[in-house]
Amino acid sequence: MLHFSPLQRSHRSPKESSACGSGSSLVLWPWFVVGFLFVFIGMSFTVTMYSMHPSGEYVTEYSLWEYYWIEIPRGFGPQSLGPATGSSSAARRTAFEHLLLSAGGGAVCLGIGWLLRRIKRN
């Protein structure tokens, strides 16, 4: 009967050790960043939002980055009542959804990177 001490080194090759250790996760983080940025930037230019024009006279359509450009200063400025006021809660919810979907895009790219590494390793 063989007994192994917890201090005894495992008998793995260096290739197996690097694949199982934290070194493999360090190689995959760029995949997440690329996917996150791809979705974040893509949504910034393709998604449209409706917001009150800064003059308060009419509603207009903005791309997402323009929407943030208008709504963020409104959230920090003086608040007044009426239809011309911006909706800071809607801007916060939109930003949260934007970050959540971007993180999902990063996770998808991370999975693709992991799958490609696994195929390449075998």
PLY file of the C-alpha trace (Angstrom):
ply
format ascii 1.0
element vertex 122
property float x
property float y
property float z
element edge 121
property int vertex1
property int vertex2
end_header
0.00 0.00 0.00
1.37 3.37 -1.02
0.95 6.45 1.12
1.54 9.90 -0.27
2.44 12.83 1.88
0.59 16.09 1.20
4.00 17.76 0.91
5.14 15.37 -1.79
5.34 16.85 -5.27
2.95 15.63 -7.90
4.35 13.70 -10.84
3.08 15.95 -13.59
4.96 17.10 -16.59
5.61 20.86 -16.88
2.98 21.03 -19.65
0.34 19.46 -17.40
1.28 21.69 -14.48
1.00 24.87 -16.50
-2.36 23.78 -17.97
-3.81 23.07 -14.53
-2.24 25.96 -12.64
-3.03 29.64 -12.54
-0.76 30.26 -15.52
-3.48 29.16 -17.95
-5.96 31.71 -16.63
-3.40 34.46 -17.17
-3.29 33.65 -20.87
-7.09 33.79 -21.27
-7.82 37.23 -19.80
-7.08 39.06 -23.10
-9.90 37.04 -24.69
-12.32 38.46 -22.11
-11.05 42.01 -22.60
-11.37 41.80 -26.40
-14.92 40.42 -26.18
-15.92 43.00 -23.58
-14.54 45.91 -25.61
-16.02 44.59 -28.87
-19.53 44.49 -27.41
-19.12 47.71 -25.40
-17.89 49.77 -28.36
-20.27 48.08 -30.80
-23.28 48.86 -28.63
-22.08 52.43 -28.10
-22.37 53.14 -31.80
-25.30 50.94 -32.86
-27.86 51.15 -30.03
-30.12 54.19 -30.13
-31.86 55.84 -27.20
-34.54 58.51 -26.98
-33.96 61.46 -24.72
-35.18 64.99 -24.30
-33.07 67.49 -26.21
-30.98 69.67 -23.86
-33.16 72.66 -24.77
-36.18 70.74 -23.42
-38.28 71.43 -26.48
-38.46 67.99 -28.10
-37.44 64.34 -27.88
-34.62 63.20 -30.12
-32.83 59.99 -30.96
-29.22 59.56 -29.85
-26.66 56.80 -30.20
-25.75 55.28 -26.85
-22.52 57.22 -26.43
-24.35 60.51 -27.16
-27.06 59.51 -24.69
-24.43 59.07 -21.96
-22.81 62.36 -23.01
-26.10 64.17 -22.41
-27.53 62.26 -19.43
-24.45 62.05 -17.20
-24.11 65.84 -16.76
-27.88 66.04 -16.19
-27.56 63.58 -13.34
-25.08 65.81 -11.54
-26.74 69.13 -12.35
-29.65 70.83 -10.63
-32.87 68.83 -10.80
-36.17 70.35 -11.78
-39.59 68.85 -12.36
-41.31 68.51 -15.68
-41.12 66.61 -18.95
-37.80 68.21 -19.95
-35.87 66.73 -17.04
-33.58 63.83 -17.76
-34.15 60.44 -16.25
-31.01 59.62 -14.28
-32.47 56.29 -13.13
-33.01 55.28 -16.76
-29.42 56.27 -17.56
-28.11 54.19 -14.62
-30.21 51.19 -15.70
-29.02 51.57 -19.30
-25.37 51.76 -18.17
-25.83 48.65 -16.00
-27.36 46.72 -18.90
-24.59 47.96 -21.21
-21.91 46.69 -18.81
-23.76 43.42 -18.21
-24.11 42.65 -21.92
-20.46 43.61 -22.48
-19.41 41.22 -19.72
-21.49 38.53 -21.45
-19.61 39.22 -24.69
-16.36 38.94 -22.79
-17.46 35.63 -21.30
-18.36 34.28 -24.76
-14.93 35.25 -26.12
-13.29 33.76 -23.03
-15.10 30.49 -23.75
-13.94 30.59 -27.36
-10.36 31.18 -26.23
-10.57 28.34 -23.73
-12.01 26.01 -26.38
-9.30 26.92 -28.89
-6.57 26.33 -26.27
-8.09 22.98 -25.42
-8.26 21.94 -29.09
-4.71 23.14 -29.69
-3.42 21.27 -26.63
-4.92 17.93 -27.76
0 1
1 2
2 3
3 4
4 5
5 6
6 7
7 8
8 9
9 10
10 11
11 12
12 13
13 14
14 15
15 16
16 17
17 18
18 19
19 20
20 21
21 22
22 23
23 24
24 25
25 26
26 27
27 28
28 29
29 30
30 31
31 32
32 33
33 34
34 35
35 36
36 37
37 38
38 39
39 40
40 41
41 42
42 43
43 44
44 45
45 46
46 47
47 48
48 49
49 50
50 51
51 52
52 53
53 54
54 55
55 56
56 57
57 58
58 59
59 60
60 61
61 62
62 63
63 64
64 65
65 66
66 67
67 68
68 69
69 70
70 71
71 72
72 73
73 74
74 75
75 76
76 77
77 78
78 79
79 80
80 81
81 82
82 83
83 84
84 85
85 86
86 87
87 88
88 89
89 90
90 91
91 92
92 93
93 94
94 95
95 96
96 97
97 98
98 99
99 100
100 101
101 102
102 103
103 104
104 105
105 106
106 107
107 108
108 109
109 110
110 111
111 112
112 113
113 114
114 115
115 116
116 117
117 118
118 119
119 120
120 121
